[in-house]
Amino acid sequence: MSSTIPSRNRREFLKTGLAAGAAALFAGRLAGAAAADAGPGMPALPQAPAVAGVSPSKVALTHGDNRTDNIFRALRSLEKEIARSIGHRRVIIKPNNVSATNQLASTHVDALTGILEFLKSIGKLDNAIIAESALRPTMQGFQNFGYTAVADKYNVKLVDLDQEKYHTIMAFNQTDAKTHPVRVSSMLTNQADNFIISACMLKTHDRAVATLSIKNIVVGAPLKLPSSNTERRGRGFGMSSDKPIIHGGGAHGININLAMLAPLLHPSLSVIDGFEGMEGNGPIGGTRVDHRVCVVSTDYLAADTVGARLMGIDPGDIGYLSYLAAAKVGESDLTKMEILGEPVATLAKKYQLGRSIQQQLQWKEAAQVTAS
């Protein structure tokens, strides 16, 4: 027996209760947190959602023939705002290493260099770390992509989030219309103490149309941990990955989870490197786009909206961006943003979308769930 979730009700729910709903997903698993042992895997309480950025939201957009320089210049144009926002918090740079071997699918070391050089220039490099929970072994990717050398140069620490503390939240699955536990990094939810930089790329996606700065944090936060549960065991590594749970069983589930959890798992600063974009069957199997752009903003919704437009994608076709726009967590209207640099339309290119785009757009239709 199946039932339908009307799209109108879904929109109203997300518009009126997004942040509260995210908090409720966290709250369901906090009762047992105190009983956990200390050390890696120890649960920690999440922080409250951040307040949306000031209006008008500023978005830096640069274009040029040097990846590092593009990123440094974009960050420099928001120098005072970024320095003020960091305050006394520790900086965590979260790359997007969905592969340990495919450089096009993963954050380039030259992008990290631009970020680190900027942090050094404003005196915010002390205690900074580069942290990731990658699909494949995190440290293997760090080594393959040259992160070790740049970390040594700038005296920053490389951290495998799978070896750090976590707590458990709940995520939605559309196949049974129920919530399921997900173990996520405590570092990425503790935004009172940590300033999270999402160092990602312009890429199309095989389930959510595009993957930008929000998705890098929300899907990067679930961890790979030892488990005897063979159904969730990682590929060949004897690990259980909770990342598939966030994907929510389909187009409705993944977009609801990305939007619902963004107020608690989001970038403090979005740095979207589009020097080389990926089109087609991203986030791993797509092809290169020579674009040579960079987007930076402390408003993560504004940054991802600009990123989508640069790829020739209507943000209204990306479910989680549409939900977050309805919830007004940031700015989604280009005409109300202050774009620092060339106009978005001048630098936009039309990216080829993935083969499964029609299935990805099913989030716009009423969801069918199996009643139990």
N, C-alpha and C positions, 0 to 999 in steps of 0.2 A: 504494500500500500504506500502511495506517495502523497506528499502534500506540497503546496507551493508557497514560497515566501514572496509576497507581492513586492515589486520593486519600489513602489511608493512608500510602503512601510519601512523598507530597508533604508531608503534615503532619509526619512524622517528620524529614524533611530540614530543613524550616523551623524546627522546634523545636530541633534539635541543632546546626545549622550556619549560622544566619542571618548573624551578624556575620562569620564566617569566609568564608562564600560571597560576601558583599559585598566583602570585602577582595580575594578572588580575582578578582572582576570588574574591580576597579581594576588589579590587578597585571598583567593580561594586556596592557595598553597602555603600561606605564611604560617599557619598554625603549627606545622611540624618543623619549622625552620630552626627553632631554638634547640632542638634535640640533636642536630647534626654535629659531627666532630669538627674540630678546628683543622685548618690546613686546606689544601686544594679540594674544591668541591663544597666548602662550607657555605650554606645559604646566607644571604644578606638582604636586608630590607631594601626595596626599591625607593627611589626618590619621587617626589611629586613631579608632574609634567611641567616643562618649562613654559614660560609665558611667551606668546608669539612676539616677533620682533616689532620694532617701532615702525611707524608709517611716515613717509613712504619707505618701503624696503629697498635697500641698495643692493644692486647686483653688479659686480665687476665682470666685464667681458673683454678679454684680450685676444689678439690674433698675431701670429708671427712665426718665424722659422726656427725658433729654439724653444723646446718644451719647458725647460727649467726657467728661462726668462719669462715666458708667458705666465707661468704660475707665480713667479716672484712679483711681476708687475701688477697682476690682479690683486694679490694680497696686499701689496704696498698701497694701492689706492683705497683700501679699507683699513689702513694701519691703526688709526686711533680707535675705531670701533672694535676691531679685533682685540687689541691690547686691553681695552677697557672690559671687554667681555670675558677675557681669560682671567683677569684679576690675579688671585693667588692660587688658582686651580692648577693641578698638574695637567699637562697636555698629553693626550693619547691620540696618536695618528693611526687610524684604522684603514689599511689598504684594502683592496678588493682582489684577493688572490684566489679566484675560483678555480684556478689551475696552478699546479706547481711547475709546469713545463711550458705552457703556452703563454708567451709574453704578451701577445696581443690581447689576451683575455684577462690580464692581471696588471696591477699598478706598476708603472715603470719606475725604476730607481731614480731617473732624472726628475720625475715629478716629486718624489720624496725630497730630493736635493733642493728643489725650489722652496718647498715648505720649510725645511729645516734651516735653510739660509735666511728665510724671512724671520722665523722664530728667533734665530740668533741675533738678527739686526734689531729686534725690539726687546731683547733681554728676557725672552720667555722660553729659552731652551733648557734651562735647568730641570732635571728630573723627567724630561720628556721621554716617552717610550713609543715604539712602533709595535702594535699588538694586533694579532689576527687569530682567528680560528678558521683555517682554510678547509676546503673540501678534502684535499689530500694533506699529508703531514705538513704542518705549518712551517717548521724549520727547514724542511727540504726546499720549499718555495723561496724562503728568505735567502738561502744559499744560492739557489739557481739564478735568482734575479738580481744578485749583487747587493742585497741589503746589508750583508755583514760588513762590507767595506765602508759603506756610507754611515752605518751606525757607529763604527769605530772612529770615523773622521769627525763626527759631531758629538761623540761621547753620549749616545743615547742607547737605551736598552731595547733589545728585541724580545718580545714576550709572546709565548704561545698561550692563548687564552684558555685552551683546553687543560692547561696545568694550573689554572688559577681558580679562585673561588667562584661559586655560582649560586643562584637561587632558582626556584621553580615558579614558572608562571603558567597560564593556561592559554591555549590557542584554539580557534574554531576550526571545525572540519565540516564541509558542506555535505558529505555523504551520509552522515548521521545526525547533523545539526547539533552536535555536542562539542564541548570543550575537552581538550586533551593536554596533559602536562608537557611542558617544554623547559629544559634546563638551559638557562641563559647566563652569560657573563655578568658578574656583579660589577666589574669595572665599567661596562658600557651603560649600565642603568644608574650608576652613582654619579650623576651630573652635578651634585653639590660640590664634590671634590675633584671631579675630572672634567676637562674641556675636551670634547670629542671632535676630532677632525675626520670627516669622511673623505678619504683620498681615493676617488673612484674615477670611472671613465664614462664616456658616451658609448652605450652599447644597447642594441636591441636585445629582447629577451624572448624565450620560447614559451613563457607562461604569463608574463605580466606586461607585455608589449615593449617596455624599456626598463632597464635597470640603471638607477642613478644614485644619488647620495643617500636617500632615505632607505632604499632597499639594501644598500651596502651595510647599514647598521642593523636593521631589523633582522635580516636573514643571516648576517654575520654573527649575531649575538648567541644563537643556539650553539651548543657545544658538541664535541665528540668525546665521549667518556667510556671507560670500561663498563661492559655489561654482559650478562649471560643471556640476554634476550636476543635470540638469533634472528627474530623478525626485524629488529632494528639495528643489526650489526653492520658496522661500516665495511666498505669494500676492501677486504683483504688485510685489514689492519687490526682486527680483533677489537674494534671500537664500535660503540653505538652512537650514531649521529642523530641529533634531534632536529637538524635543519629541515628534513622533509616534512616535518609536522607543520611548520610555518606555511608550507605551500597549500595547506588547507583542502586538499582533495579536488581541486579544480579552480576554474576562473573566479568563481564567487569567493571561495575560501581564501585564496592567496591575497586577493585585494582587500577583503575584510580584515585579515590579519595584519597586513602591512599598514592599513589605516588605523586600526584599533590600537596597535602597539607603538605607532610612531610617537605619540605624546610622551611615552616613557622610554623609548629606544630611538633616539634621533640624533643627528649631528648638531653639535654646537656651531660648527663651521663646515660648510660644504665646499669642497675643492674638486671640481669636475674637470678632469683632463681630457680634452678632445683633440689633442695633437694627432693622435691616430684613433679614430672611432672604429666601432664594429657594427656591421649591418648583417642582415640575414638571420641565420640561426644562432644568435647569441644565446647565452652569455659566453659560450666556449667555442662553438663551431662556426661562427660567422666569419666574414671577410673584412679586410682593412678598408677604411675610408680615410683618405688624406684630408684632414679638416683643419688642423693647426689652430685650435681655439682653446680657451680655458674660461670656466665660469666659477666665480667665488661669491659666496654670500653667507651671512649669519642667519638668514631666513631660509631654512631648508626647503620649504614649499616653493618659494620664489626661485631658488637655484634650480630645482628639478623642473619647474615649469619652463624656465629659460632653456634648460638642457633639452627638454622634449621639443621645443620649438626649433632649436638649432638642428635637430634631426629630422625636421619636417613632419613631426608627429603632433597631432592635436592632443593637448593634455586631457581633453574630454574623453579620449579613447583609452586613457590609462585609469583604471578603476580606482586605485588607491589615491591618485592625485585628485580625482574628482571628489572622493569622499572627504579628503582632508580640506579641499577647497570649501566644501559645504560646511565643514566644521570650523572654518575660519581660523586654523592654527597658524596661518601665515598668509602671505599675499600670493594670489593666483592670477591676477589681472596685470598683463604686461603694461597697460596704459597707466597703472598706478604705481609702477616700480620706477626707481631711479636707476637707469642703466648707465654705468660708468664705462664708456668705451663706444665702439661702433654699434649701430642699431642691430638688433637680433636678426631682422629680416635680411640684412646685408650679408651676414655670415652663415645663414641657414643653408643646409643641403638636404636633399630628399634621400633618407636612408631606406634601403629595402628592408621590409619587415620579414619576420620568420614565417615559415611555411604554415604554421599552426595559428595564424593570426585570427581566423574566423572563430576558432575555439576559444582563443584568448578574449575575444570581445563578447563572449557569452555572459560576462558579468553584467552586461546591460539588460539581460533578460531575467524573467522570474526564475528563481532557483528551484529545482526539484530535489526533495530530500526523501529518504525512505523512513517512514514512521515505524517505530518499534513498539 
